Amino acid sequence: ALRALVADRVRLAVLAPDPVFHYRPAATAEPFDVAPSRRYDLRAIARDLSAEYHASRLEAVAPRKRFVRTASGARLQYDALILASGARPVAGVSGAITFRDQRDIPLIRRLLGELEAGTVTRIAFALPAGVVWPLPLYELALLSAGHARERGLVIETTIVAPEQQPLALFGDEASELVRGLLEERGVRFVGGGVTRYVQRDGSLGLADGRTIRADRVVALPELRGRRFTGIPASRSGFVPVDADGRVEGLEDVYAAGDVTTFPIKQGGVAAQQADTVAQTIAAGLDVPIKRVRAPRVLQARLLGGERPLFLRTEFDWAGQATGARLVRSDDERTARAAKVLGRYLVPYLETRRPLGGAERTAA
């Protein structure tokens, strides 16, 4: 976004411990061979954008002296600092198979093997009560049920969530359509269920004393913030920012994505926050841009049915819902739409070659 807005008026540096950028929205589909792996060489991206790449982890920030200290001991000076480190996933349900992203694909593939062998016939998919992005859990449940159906296997699939309606953050209309899809695929939905732990027999224990019978439990992680010396944080470790992405109380320090206190933790929302930060920095350089205080658009594609469901809702900068709309993939345009929304990042990745993949061209 910064390169697009200010061209070569700034020098860019990227600090990241992993030289591979994993496109996490595709992670749930990969174990089922529904979508190819999407991993990108971050060093090649940095070179393409004429940015320095530093292979290390952020340890501390000295806002007054305007430098950061890395895990390797290096000091990097900055005029503007953007924190985009993401959240820290922790196990949300004790004893469950925790699915974070591509790192846990082997665990899901092993579970599918147990289904095919007949050693597992009941799976519960549990949503923790803390901070979490819920959609991947629904995809895992739907795709697992479809995997079993295609092979003539009879299994019990249950989603347990603290929300009363499935994917409630997208609104009532979307929830009803998702509920219908779950029923069509034979997935039971248990709302208002606060999960506690997996029992010895594999069943899932709930806080109200109920038990969901299961052979295996799959859960999403609870998300917590990453704390850095010199950066303010909430009790959960998330960084407080204003509507323009400025970190509260600090000059020329910004944050975007899951690391912030914005309650919705999703890649498309993170990309929009990053775009806002880039616009703020560009405006400070007197770049003539038209700034519009637009709502955060949460757009997602739910896999697992015969056709993907495209869900969309809007939030203000503080995370309060302002409206909801659902789009079903009934035409070619929506069928080709991206899984997440991002003005700069998504189109850019379409021009990049994934690691181990063929050259991609922009649509």
Buried (B, 14 or more C-beta within 10 A) or exposed (E): BBBBBBEEEBEBBBBBEEBEBBBBBBBBBBBBEBBEBBBBBBBBBBEEBEBEBBBBBBBBBBBEEBBBBBEEEEEBEBEBBBBBBBBBBEBBBEBBBBBBBBEBBEBBEEBBEBBEEEEBBBBBBBBBBBBBBBBBBBBBBBBBBBBBEEEEBEBBBBBBBBBEBBBBBBBEEBBEBBBEBBEEBBBBBBBEBBBBEBBEEBBBBBEEEEEBEBBBBBBBBBBBBBBBEBBBBEEBBBBBBEEBBBBEEBEBBBBBBBBBBBEBBBBBBBBBBBBBBBBBBBBEEEEEBEEEEEBBBBBBBBBBBEEBBBBBBBBEBEBEBEEBBBBEBEEEEBEEBBBBBBBBBBEBBEEBEBBEEEEEEEE
